[in-house]
Amino acid sequence: MAHEVRRVCVIGAGIVGVCAASWLQRDGHKVSIIEAAEPGRGASYGNAGALNASSVTPVAMPGMLWNVPRWLFDPLGPLSLRWRYLPVIPPWLVRFVRAGTPEKVRAQARALRPLVGATLEALFPLARDAGAEDLIHRLGHLYVYRTRQGPERERLAWELRRANGVEVDAFDADGLRQLEPALSRDYVCGLLVRENGHVSNPLALVQRLLAQVLRRGGEIVHARARGFRLDGRRLVAVHTDRGEIAADAAVICAGAWSKPLARALGERIPLETERGYHLMIRDPEITPRIPTADAEGKFVATPMDEGLRFAGTVELAGLEAPPDWRRARVLLEQGRRMLPGLAAEHPEERLSVWMGHRPSLPDSLPVIGPSAASPDVVHAYGHGHVGLTAAPMTGKIVADLVAGRPPSIPIAAFAPTRFA
Ligand SMILES: Cc1cc2nc3c(=O)[nH]c(=O)nc-3n(C[C@H](O)[C@H](O)[C@H](O)COP(=O)(O)OP(=O)(O)OC[C@H]3O[C@@H](n4cnc5c(N)ncnc54)[C@H](O)[C@@H]3O)c2cc1C
């Protein structure tokens, strides 16, 4: 171990925080995780569980601008914008639309591939130590279409995946039937990415990784981080609502709530939240074997340990607005159309709904890198739709930065200063 052993505060016990803590401990650091709520109950709780190494396509794609009016008038569509949030969101939306040029999306995809592509390789050692291997599966991810023109309409997205080394197998209607007999016969074609994996209980993954961090001598501090005490450019302590915690280094992994912490360092990061929903059916009559995305409906059906989860949708409404549960119920209607073997009615006690806050930057890339105010504070948030997938590699990069090693993948595209 050539580097100095440091007291590191990791702010946030979501999947990014626990992966960062796990990698930091492997370098011998003394790790304290500061968590304001219950570990793993943020966005990391209810996601679709996909560990999609192929997730290189940004959300803002060319031509997106023309969709904005439709989002405003269809509150239950796959992407919606609440009227009440309209005074707040324009600066982010402008950056979002501007990020969707053909050249920019190509650069974003190139930057994302090494971060997400190595997800299983970076997660397996942590999962093995934490006794969480049974939660991780490698069955691929299937994208299905109701129209033959569907893949063609998403040509750029598939081109970006292929250009970045993602291998794809195409299935016609008969092939789909054999691969996933549970699927509706309305689907006429599909594309399978075999290298992808999934987590069958995302909360349990965070909890087991955290338990391992604690077994290795880490601690969890139940407090809300508020800011940092610096001596010149050196970190002295992290401020919390329960007092100061002395630290030589800190990592901001507070997901969608990271913005005020960056602000406390004098940095303005255009972090927003893309809210998403899930609906789960306990003891479903039928379930797909492979996580399956209805590519046109923009939702995913994932077989989970505790039932069948339909997840997706994007709602721009900020951190405070109450959930619009109709958006989760729509997922149930869509799910029943995807899997006609599901009952037409389910008793309420077998259904559960959830809303979570994806931490999102307008260019669909996270912020990973040292703070401009202090080399001792590292930003690691804003992973949007791919945070579960990108967390293991993000944790590794964080450990490299804290140790003063060059990261194993290029991170210039994730620089916190790119919005200045
Ligand atoms: C519907 C939906 C489906 C998704 N599906 C997928 C998927 O299939 N695959 C994928 O890769 N990604 C998916 N995502 C995205 C993924 O869930 C997120 O990107 C990821 O969970 C973000 O993790 P995080 O650790 O940054 O944030 P979080 O899990 O939100 O954790 C942040 C933690 O920080 C704590 N915190 C906040 N502020 C403070 C503070 N000041 N002090 C201390 N603690 C603080 C919070 O309490 C929280 O526990 C999905 C998201 C949604 C909503």
The ligand as an SDF file (V2000), in Angstrom:
LIG
                    3D

 53 58  0  0  0  0  0  0  0  0999 V2000
  -37.6410    3.5560  -11.3650 C   0  0  0  0  0  0  0  0  0  0  0  0
  -36.1420    3.4770  -11.4140 C   0  0  0  0  0  0  0  0  0  0  0  0
  -35.5440    2.4090  -12.0840 C   0  0  0  0  0  0  0  0  0  0  0  0
  -34.1670    2.3230  -12.1610 C   0  0  0  0  0  0  0  0  0  0  0  0
  -33.5960    1.2370  -12.7480 N   0  0  0  0  0  0  0  0  0  0  0  0
  -32.2470    1.1200  -12.7900 C   0  0  0  0  0  0  0  0  0  0  0  0
  -31.6520   -0.0550  -13.3110 C   0  0  0  0  0  0  0  0  0  0  0  0
  -32.3260   -1.0080  -13.6870 O   0  0  0  0  0  0  0  0  0  0  0  0
  -30.2930   -0.1170  -13.3870 N   0  0  0  0  0  0  0  0  0  0  0  0
  -29.5030    0.9240  -12.9670 C   0  0  0  0  0  0  0  0  0  0  0  0
  -28.2910    0.8260  -13.1000 O   0  0  0  0  0  0  0  0  0  0  0  0
  -30.0430    2.0150  -12.3890 N   0  0  0  0  0  0  0  0  0  0  0  0
  -31.3880    2.1360  -12.2920 C   0  0  0  0  0  0  0  0  0  0  0  0
  -31.9530    3.2370  -11.7240 N   0  0  0  0  0  0  0  0  0  0  0  0
  -31.0830    4.3000  -11.2330 C   0  0  0  0  0  0  0  0  0  0  0  0
  -30.4420    3.9630   -9.9010 C   0  0  0  0  0  0  0  0  0  0  0  0
  -31.4110    3.4370   -9.0220 O   0  0  0  0  0  0  0  0  0  0  0  0
  -29.8080    5.2220   -9.2900 C   0  0  0  0  0  0  0  0  0  0  0  0
  -28.9920    5.8710  -10.2350 O   0  0  0  0  0  0  0  0  0  0  0  0
  -28.9360    4.8380   -8.0930 C   0  0  0  0  0  0  0  0  0  0  0  0
  -29.6690    4.0740   -7.1800 O   0  0  0  0  0  0  0  0  0  0  0  0
  -28.3690    6.0780   -7.4180 C   0  0  0  0  0  0  0  0  0  0  0  0
  -27.6550    5.6070   -6.2940 O   0  0  0  0  0  0  0  0  0  0  0  0
  -27.0340    6.6090   -5.2460 P   0  0  0  0  0  0  0  0  0  0  0  0
  -26.3000    5.7980   -4.2440 O   0  0  0  0  0  0  0  0  0  0  0  0
  -26.3130    7.6990   -5.9780 O   0  0  0  0  0  0  0  0  0  0  0  0
  -28.3120    7.3610   -4.6190 O   0  0  0  0  0  0  0  0  0  0  0  0
  -29.3690    6.8790   -3.5200 P   0  0  0  0  0  0  0  0  0  0  0  0
  -29.6390    5.4300   -3.5940 O   0  0  0  0  0  0  0  0  0  0  0  0
  -30.5370    7.7850   -3.6380 O   0  0  0  0  0  0  0  0  0  0  0  0
  -28.6190    7.1160   -2.1570 O   0  0  0  0  0  0  0  0  0  0  0  0
  -28.3170    8.4100   -1.6760 C   0  0  0  0  0  0  0  0  0  0  0  0
  -28.3000    8.3000   -0.1590 C   0  0  0  0  0  0  0  0  0  0  0  0
  -27.7830    9.5350    0.3830 O   0  0  0  0  0  0  0  0  0  0  0  0
  -28.5180    9.8570    1.5490 C   0  0  0  0  0  0  0  0  0  0  0  0
  -28.3690   11.2960    1.7650 N   0  0  0  0  0  0  0  0  0  0  0  0
  -28.8800   12.3000    1.0200 C   0  0  0  0  0  0  0  0  0  0  0  0
  -28.4700   13.4910    1.5080 N   0  0  0  0  0  0  0  0  0  0  0  0
  -27.6810   13.2230    2.5700 C   0  0  0  0  0  0  0  0  0  0  0  0
  -26.9550   14.0550    3.4670 C   0  0  0  0  0  0  0  0  0  0  0  0
  -26.9330   15.3900    3.3470 N   0  0  0  0  0  0  0  0  0  0  0  0
  -26.2700   13.4480    4.4660 N   0  0  0  0  0  0  0  0  0  0  0  0
  -26.2560   12.0980    4.5860 C   0  0  0  0  0  0  0  0  0  0  0  0
  -26.9430   11.2710    3.7600 N   0  0  0  0  0  0  0  0  0  0  0  0
  -27.6190   11.8350    2.7470 C   0  0  0  0  0  0  0  0  0  0  0  0
  -29.9420    9.4280    1.1890 C   0  0  0  0  0  0  0  0  0  0  0  0
  -30.7240    9.2400    2.3630 O   0  0  0  0  0  0  0  0  0  0  0  0
  -29.6920    8.1330    0.4370 C   0  0  0  0  0  0  0  0  0  0  0  0
  -29.6980    6.9990    1.2800 O   0  0  0  0  0  0  0  0  0  0  0  0
  -33.3360    3.3410  -11.5880 C   0  0  0  0  0  0  0  0  0  0  0  0
  -33.9500    4.3870  -10.8880 C   0  0  0  0  0  0  0  0  0  0  0  0
  -35.3290    4.4580  -10.7890 C   0  0  0  0  0  0  0  0  0  0  0  0
  -35.9510    5.5750  -10.0090 C   0  0  0  0  0  0  0  0  0  0  0  0
  1  2  1  0
  2  3  1  0
  2 52  2  0
  3  4  2  0
  4  5  1  0
  4 50  1  0
  5  6  2  0
  6  7  1  0
  6 13  1  0
  7  8  2  0
  7  9  1  0
  9 10  1  0
 10 11  2  0
 10 12  1  0
 12 13  2  0
 13 14  1  0
 14 15  1  0
 14 50  1  0
 15 16  1  0
 16 17  1  0
 16 18  1  0
 18 19  1  0
 18 20  1  0
 20 21  1  0
 20 22  1  0
 22 23  1  0
 23 24  1  0
 24 25  2  0
 24 26  1  0
 24 27  1  0
 27 28  1  0
 28 29  2  0
 28 30  1  0
 28 31  1  0
 31 32  1  0
 32 33  1  0
 33 34  1  0
 33 48  1  0
 34 35  1  0
 35 36  1  0
 35 46  1  0
 36 37  1  0
 36 45  1  0
 37 38  2  0
 38 39  1  0
 39 40  1  0
 39 45  2  0
 40 41  1  0
 40 42  2  0
 42 43  1  0
 43 44  2  0
 44 45  1  0
 46 47  1  0
 46 48  1  0
 48 49  1  0
 50 51  2  0
 51 52  1  0
 52 53  1  0
M  END
$$$$
